[in-house]
Amino acid sequence: MTEVFQLLAFTDVKHALGARRSHLLVGNGFSIACDPIFRYESLFEAAVAAGLSANAQAAFRRLGTNNFEGVLRLLEDAHWLCSEYGITHPNTMHLQDDIAVVKNTLVQAVTVSHLEHSGLVSDAKKEAAREFLKPFHNIFTTNYDLLLYWTVLSGAKVSHGDGFRSDEDDPDAPYVVFTERLGGAKGIFFLHGALHLHVKGGQLRKHCWNRTQRRLTDQIRESLGRSEYPLIVAEGTPEKKLEQIERNGYLWYALDKLHRIEGPLVVFGHSLGPSDQHIVNAIASAEKLDRVFVSLHGAPDSEANLQIRAAGDRMKTLRGARIALRGGKDLDVEYFDAGSARPWG
């Protein structure tokens, strides 16, 4: 007899969480639920308008997706094969150039396909999102956009910190710098960086509206004009992503924070795809995490959702292997209907 797949409602998830300290991981589905401008299709169109090379566009067509990370993986694999097989045709040199082009146009395209300012998100939406976020102690995101940051700042009181403070050497600077770990305080962690973060002079800096009274999107564009690129993890493979994360103290701290969470984790709007295996690994290795609730959008047996469920199975398999070596708790992975969560009301 075929087992019936059980899809929870978000009310079931909230009931299961109860009063336990719980955490949230959001992906692109969180942003899309606010505004369709954040779909990858819009990002690709903006990238073409921003000057995406013809070769890179052909790579998108070959892959059959608008996922920038997938194209980066394809180009990186092609470059590796050419190197491994000693292929030295002059055109192979363009592969590395196109990898750089895709990364750079990704950054430029994100700023073009982004909402211009927080006022374009209604107060009702922001209030609904704050209520959605409020129960969670740590909030992790792999999104580059400003929505989460805008939402938290829009409340009468900032509910979650991020570890950025005034620069001790220049306290009146128009930016703030990452200076402290949050410890047990409620926090937001940008696992793959974000548009409003950039590195300069060895510092991780954050653009601020309240210090300049200027839109973050304008500040980001000006930084791009100075070749100061946002801190964004745009690598195509989990190995390359992890390499980039390991080279940046903040990104490594944020991923390690996910690895060390205690209590249930809710995953909303995240594909948990192959390029994010490092995220799956971090969740599976969080020894004090025993329960994960993952959102599915649409039919549970759609191709996209079957891939998400496969990632959930990998988490449990990895946890099982870890338990066999070191002991610990089993990991329970359950699924809920994304449409029932309504994070933006």
C-alpha positions as CSV (number, residue, x, y, z in Angstrom):
1,M,0.0,0.0,0.0
2,T,1.4,3.4,-1.0
3,E,2.1,5.7,1.9
4,V,0.2,9.0,1.6
5,F,2.6,12.0,1.7
6,Q,1.6,14.3,4.6
7,L,1.8,18.1,3.9
8,L,1.3,20.2,7.0
9,A,-0.3,23.6,7.2
10,F,1.8,26.4,8.7
11,T,-0.6,26.5,11.7
12,D,0.5,22.9,12.4
13,V,4.1,24.0,12.3
14,K,3.6,26.9,14.7
15,H,1.8,24.5,17.1
16,A,4.6,22.1,16.9
17,L,7.2,24.8,17.6
18,G,5.3,25.8,20.7
19,A,7.5,27.9,23.1
20,R,10.8,26.3,22.0
21,R,13.5,28.5,20.7
22,S,13.3,28.1,17.0
23,H,15.1,29.4,13.9
24,L,14.3,30.3,10.3
25,L,16.1,29.9,7.0
26,V,14.6,31.8,4.0
27,G,15.4,31.5,0.3
28,N,14.3,33.3,-2.8
29,G,10.7,32.1,-2.3
30,F,10.4,34.5,0.6
31,S,11.3,37.5,-1.7
32,I,9.1,36.3,-4.6
33,A,6.1,36.0,-2.2
34,C,6.5,39.8,-1.7
35,D,7.0,40.8,-5.3
36,P,7.5,38.8,-8.5
37,I,10.3,41.2,-9.5
38,F,12.6,38.9,-7.5
39,R,12.0,35.9,-9.7
40,Y,15.1,34.6,-11.4
41,E,13.5,35.3,-14.8
42,S,13.4,39.0,-14.0
43,L,17.0,38.8,-12.9
44,F,18.1,37.2,-16.1
45,E,16.4,39.8,-18.2
46,A,18.1,42.5,-16.2
47,A,21.4,40.8,-16.7
48,V,20.9,40.7,-20.5
49,A,20.1,44.4,-20.4
50,A,23.2,45.0,-18.2
51,G,25.4,43.4,-20.8
52,L,25.5,39.7,-20.3
53,S,27.8,38.2,-23.0
54,A,26.4,36.3,-25.9
55,N,28.5,33.2,-24.9
56,A,27.0,33.4,-21.3
57,Q,23.5,33.8,-22.7
58,A,24.1,30.6,-24.8
59,A,25.1,28.8,-21.6
60,F,21.8,29.8,-20.1
61,R,20.0,28.5,-23.1
62,R,22.0,25.2,-23.0
63,L,21.2,24.7,-19.3
64,G,17.5,25.5,-19.8
65,T,17.3,27.6,-16.6
66,N,17.7,31.2,-15.4
67,N,19.6,30.1,-12.4
68,F,22.8,32.1,-12.3
69,E,24.5,29.5,-10.0
70,G,23.7,26.7,-12.4
71,V,25.3,28.6,-15.3
72,L,28.4,29.4,-13.2
73,R,28.7,25.7,-12.4
74,L,28.4,24.8,-16.1
75,L,31.1,27.3,-17.1
76,E,33.4,26.3,-14.2
77,D,33.0,22.6,-15.1
78,A,33.8,23.4,-18.8
79,H,36.9,25.4,-17.8
80,W,38.1,22.5,-15.6
81,L,37.6,20.0,-18.4
82,C,39.5,22.1,-20.8
83,S,42.4,22.4,-18.3
84,E,42.3,18.7,-17.5
85,Y,42.3,17.6,-21.1
86,G,44.9,20.1,-22.1
87,I,42.6,21.8,-24.6
88,T,44.4,25.1,-25.5
89,H,42.2,26.5,-28.3
90,P,42.2,30.3,-27.9
91,N,38.4,30.3,-27.4
92,T,38.8,28.3,-24.2
93,M,40.4,31.3,-22.6
94,H,37.0,33.1,-22.9
95,L,35.5,30.7,-20.4
96,Q,37.3,32.3,-17.4
97,D,36.3,35.7,-18.8
98,D,32.6,34.6,-19.1
99,I,32.7,33.3,-15.5
100,A,33.8,36.7,-14.4
101,V,31.2,38.4,-16.6
102,V,28.3,36.3,-15.2
103,K,29.4,37.1,-11.6
104,N,29.7,40.8,-12.3
105,T,26.4,41.0,-14.2
106,L,24.8,39.1,-11.5
107,V,25.7,41.8,-9.0
108,Q,24.7,44.6,-11.5
109,A,21.5,42.8,-12.4
110,V,20.4,42.3,-8.8
111,T,20.5,46.1,-8.3
112,V,18.6,46.8,-11.5
113,S,15.9,44.2,-10.8
114,H,15.5,45.2,-7.2
115,L,12.7,47.4,-5.8
116,E,14.0,51.0,-5.7
117,H,13.1,51.7,-2.1
118,S,11.4,50.2,0.9
119,G,8.3,52.5,0.4
120,L,7.4,50.2,-2.5
121,V,6.6,47.5,0.0
122,S,3.3,48.4,1.7
123,D,3.2,49.0,5.5
124,A,0.7,46.1,5.7
125,K,3.1,43.7,4.0
126,K,6.0,44.8,6.2
127,E,3.8,44.4,9.3
128,A,2.8,40.9,8.2
129,A,6.4,40.0,7.5
130,R,7.5,41.2,11.0
131,E,4.8,39.1,12.6
132,F,6.0,36.1,10.5
133,L,9.6,36.7,11.6
134,K,8.9,37.6,15.2
135,P,8.9,34.1,16.8
136,F,12.3,33.1,15.4
137,H,15.4,33.6,17.4
138,N,18.0,33.4,14.5
139,I,17.0,34.3,11.0
140,F,19.3,33.0,8.2
141,T,18.9,34.0,4.5
142,T,20.7,33.1,1.3
143,N,19.0,36.0,-0.5
144,Y,21.1,39.0,-1.7
145,D,18.2,41.5,-1.7
146,L,17.3,44.1,0.9
147,L,13.8,42.9,1.8
148,L,14.6,41.2,5.0
149,Y,16.8,44.1,6.1
150,W,14.1,46.7,5.2
151,T,11.4,44.7,7.1
152,V,13.3,44.4,10.3
153,L,14.2,48.1,10.2
154,S,10.6,49.2,9.5
155,G,9.4,48.3,13.0
156,A,9.2,50.7,15.9
157,K,12.0,48.6,17.5
158,V,14.7,46.6,15.7
159,S,13.9,43.0,16.7
160,H,17.1,41.3,15.5
161,G,20.7,42.5,15.5
162,D,23.3,41.8,12.9
163,G,26.6,42.6,14.6
164,F,27.4,45.9,12.7
165,R,28.5,48.9,14.7
166,S,30.2,52.3,14.2
167,D,33.8,52.2,12.9
168,E,36.0,52.9,16.0
169,D,38.5,54.8,13.8
170,D,35.8,56.8,12.0
171,P,32.6,56.8,14.2
172,D,30.9,59.4,11.9
173,A,31.4,57.4,8.7
174,P,28.4,56.9,6.4
175,Y,28.7,53.1,6.9
176,V,29.0,50.7,9.8
177,V,31.3,47.7,10.1
178,F,31.0,44.1,11.4
179,T,32.6,44.2,14.8
180,E,31.0,41.8,17.1
181,R,29.4,38.4,17.4
182,L,25.9,38.2,18.6
183,G,26.2,35.5,21.2
184,G,22.8,34.5,22.5
185,A,21.0,37.6,21.1
186,K,18.4,37.4,18.3
187,G,20.1,37.9,15.0
188,I,20.0,38.0,11.2
189,F,22.7,36.2,9.2
190,F,23.3,36.7,5.5
191,L,24.8,33.3,4.6
192,H,25.7,34.3,1.0
193,G,26.3,38.0,1.6
194,A,24.0,40.8,0.5
195,L,23.7,43.9,-1.7
196,H,24.3,46.3,1.2
197,L,27.5,44.6,2.4
198,H,30.9,45.1,0.8
199,V,34.5,44.7,1.8
200,K,36.9,47.6,1.7
201,G,40.3,48.0,3.4
202,G,39.9,44.6,5.1
203,Q,36.6,45.7,6.7
204,L,33.1,44.3,6.1
205,R,31.0,47.4,5.7
206,K,27.3,47.9,5.6
207,H,25.5,50.7,3.7
208,C,23.2,52.7,6.0
209,W,20.2,54.8,5.3
210,N,20.0,56.3,8.8
211,R,23.5,57.7,8.5
212,T,23.1,59.2,5.1
213,Q,19.3,59.7,4.5
214,R,20.0,58.2,1.1
215,R,18.4,55.2,-0.5
216,L,20.5,52.0,-0.2
217,T,20.0,51.2,-3.9
218,D,21.6,54.5,-4.8
219,Q,24.5,53.9,-2.4
220,I,25.0,50.4,-3.9
221,R,25.0,51.7,-7.5
222,E,27.6,54.3,-6.5
223,S,29.8,51.6,-5.0
224,L,29.5,49.6,-8.2
225,G,30.7,52.6,-10.1
226,R,33.8,52.6,-7.9
227,S,34.3,48.8,-8.6
228,E,33.3,48.1,-4.9
229,Y,31.2,45.0,-5.4
230,P,28.7,43.7,-2.9
231,L,29.8,40.7,-0.8
232,I,27.8,38.0,-2.7
233,V,28.6,34.3,-2.9
234,A,27.8,33.6,-6.6
235,E,29.9,30.5,-7.2
236,G,28.3,27.7,-9.1
237,T,29.3,24.6,-7.0
238,P,29.0,24.0,-3.3
239,E,32.7,23.4,-3.1
240,K,33.4,26.8,-4.7
241,K,30.8,28.5,-2.5
242,L,32.4,27.0,0.6
243,E,35.8,28.2,-0.5
244,Q,34.5,31.7,-0.8
245,I,32.7,31.5,2.5
246,E,35.9,30.2,4.2
247,R,37.9,33.2,2.9
248,N,35.5,35.7,4.6
249,G,35.3,35.9,8.4
250,Y,31.7,37.1,8.5
251,L,30.4,34.5,6.0
252,W,32.2,31.7,7.9
253,Y,30.8,33.0,11.2
254,A,27.2,33.0,9.8
255,L,27.5,29.5,8.4
256,D,29.0,28.3,11.7
257,K,26.0,29.9,13.5
258,L,23.7,27.8,11.4
259,H,25.8,24.7,12.2
260,R,25.4,25.4,16.0
261,I,21.7,26.2,16.3
262,E,19.6,24.4,19.0
263,G,15.9,23.8,18.6
264,P,13.6,23.5,15.6
265,L,14.4,25.0,12.2
266,V,11.8,26.3,9.7
267,V,13.0,26.5,6.0
268,F,10.8,28.7,3.9
269,G,11.1,29.4,0.1
270,H,14.4,27.6,-0.3
271,S,15.1,25.0,-2.9
272,L,18.0,23.3,-1.0
273,G,19.4,22.5,-4.4
274,P,22.8,20.9,-5.3
275,S,24.7,24.1,-5.3
276,D,23.6,24.6,-1.6
277,Q,24.8,21.3,-0.4
278,H,26.9,23.2,2.2
279,I,23.7,24.5,3.7
280,V,22.3,20.9,3.8
281,N,25.5,19.8,5.4
282,A,25.4,22.5,8.1
283,I,21.8,21.6,9.0
284,A,22.6,17.9,9.1
285,S,25.6,18.4,11.3
286,A,23.8,20.7,13.8
287,E,23.9,18.1,16.6
288,K,21.4,19.8,18.8
289,L,18.9,20.4,16.0
290,D,16.3,17.6,16.0
291,R,13.4,18.9,13.9
292,V,13.2,20.7,10.5
293,F,10.1,21.9,8.8
294,V,10.6,22.6,5.0
295,S,8.1,24.5,2.8
296,L,6.9,23.1,-0.5
297,H,5.2,25.3,-3.1
298,G,2.5,23.6,-5.2
299,A,2.1,19.9,-5.7
300,P,4.3,17.8,-3.3
301,D,5.3,15.5,-6.2
302,S,6.3,18.2,-8.7
303,E,9.9,18.0,-10.0
304,A,11.0,20.9,-7.9
305,N,9.4,19.6,-4.7
306,L,10.8,16.1,-5.3
307,Q,14.3,17.6,-5.4
308,I,13.6,19.4,-2.1
309,R,12.4,16.2,-0.5
310,A,15.5,14.5,-1.8
311,A,17.5,17.1,0.0
312,G,15.6,16.4,3.2
313,D,16.4,12.7,2.8
314,R,20.1,13.6,2.4
315,M,19.9,15.6,5.6
316,K,18.6,12.5,7.5
317,T,21.1,10.2,5.8
318,L,24.0,12.5,6.8
319,R,22.7,12.8,10.3
320,G,22.4,9.0,10.5
321,A,26.1,8.6,9.5
322,R,27.1,11.2,12.1
323,I,25.2,9.4,14.8
324,A,26.8,6.2,13.9
325,L,30.2,7.8,14.5
326,R,29.5,10.2,17.4
327,G,26.1,9.5,18.7
328,G,23.4,12.2,18.9
329,K,19.8,12.8,18.0
330,D,17.9,11.7,14.9
331,L,16.8,14.4,12.6
332,D,13.1,14.6,11.8
333,V,12.2,16.4,8.5
334,E,8.6,17.4,7.8
335,Y,7.0,19.5,5.1
336,F,4.4,22.2,5.0
337,D,2.4,24.1,2.4
338,A,4.3,27.3,1.6
339,G,1.0,29.0,0.6
340,S,-0.4,28.5,4.1
341,A,2.4,30.6,5.6
342,R,1.6,33.9,3.9
343,P,4.7,35.8,5.2
344,W,3.6,39.0,3.5
345,G,0.0,38.7,4.4
